[in-house]
Structure formats: C-alpha cells, structure tokens
C-alpha cells in the first residue's frame, strides 16, 4: 500500500504512480465532503491534506492529474 504521510505536496514529481493515485482518491473524497457538508471535519495533522480548503484541494487535484500524465 502506498504511503503518502509526510510526503511533500509541493514536489509531486517525486511521487510514484500508486502514491499519486491514493492522493487523488483522498482529494476526491475530501472534495465530496466539502460539497455535502458545509462544516467539514478537520483532518489530523498527519494527513497530507491537513489545513487545505475546497479550492486548494481542487487546485492540488489538477496538479496531481498533470503529474500522473507525466509518468
């Protein structure tokens, strides 16, 4: 199983295919949470998406898709 805890979100080129796929799934789940619940629960600090809002998650999702294409 791919581990994404502690990975740098600013340098997606260092991530492998499984890690990017897991991050993309997490981002999609988080975006659904924001969509269906106006007061989404805070994530733990160990989660790479900690502190990100809906717009930041959307931007990161686009960056993940670009990084996947470059693999």
Number of C-alpha atoms within 10 A of each C-alpha: 6 13 10 17 12 10 14 12 16 9 9 17 15 13 20 13 14 14 18 21 16 15 22 20 13 17 20 15 12 20 20 13 15 17 12 9 10 8 9 15 10 10 13 10 11 10 13 17 20 11 12 14 13 16 11 13 20 16 10 20 20 12 16 21 13 13 18 18 9 8 9
